[in-house]
């Protein structure tokens, strides 16, 4: 794969119908970096289904024009650490991205503060890619005072299953509410299964491995 660095590639990424194209910049132990002509894309290797040289050569940016310092210890967790406090776009599920700031990083999940969804718990294994915005950019061009970055007020556990246990009895939204059956009262979180009471009063059971995101409305 490293022989493709400084060449245009196209990727099939889990959960995304459209192939991702860009200039391959770097590869770490569990993450790769592309440049799409405007932004850097950080893609965890876990979700790389296929990569090949792009048959469509993208015009514009050359590797020599990109300011990039290779890192001997480039990793997913290090990328998250460096992204803390930086306005970032994340793609996790469905057809939408979410925008905001990484605020806390735990063992297998991290907290993302969004002006739309507020504090979102994101399972690390389900992040498809991360795109940092340019310095000084803010969500929706908001004044920074309108959306101050702050650490979450909830008590954080080390792991996502422990965090879900803390949320028992709370109204929760799973996977950004892409399915109405994944919104409801979290009745129990006894790993590996969780039980949610939907708006109609029915029980919905879900394996914790399929929890991509969770937030409280």
C-alpha angles and dihedrals in degrees: 000000000000089000086069093061110122090024132101113257137177124218139199107216125193113264095008119105097193116071117242116235131189149112111297106234107171144345125213134184094284107358140057132205127220132179116214095193093273111034143024116250119203111201122185108229090228089080098043104117097169139355129188139154110283114255087203110064110214115225124226127034120065124200091246090059094056120091103225131148111204114230125210091207102040107159141158093250092048090051090053091049091051091047094059109121093008121116104251142176119221130192115201113142145353122003100313138081124210125223131208142074138315105233108167134019121202132175100286105358140040136208120243121193113214129178088220104040099022112210110008123187109215124195107229093221091061102052107112099186144342126214120190116212122227117280116282093019115136132196111280088349088287121167106259089236089061092059111025115188110240138164115260117270093217119094108255125220124207096247136035095241090054090047092052089052088057090053096057110132093025129113106249140181118213125203093002091298094285088151123038090222089066094063120082149078113326101230099174140355105195105158126274094019130049127194123212126186108220126215091270093053097254124134119244119193123204135176111241091231087071094056103108099165137358131191137162114240 
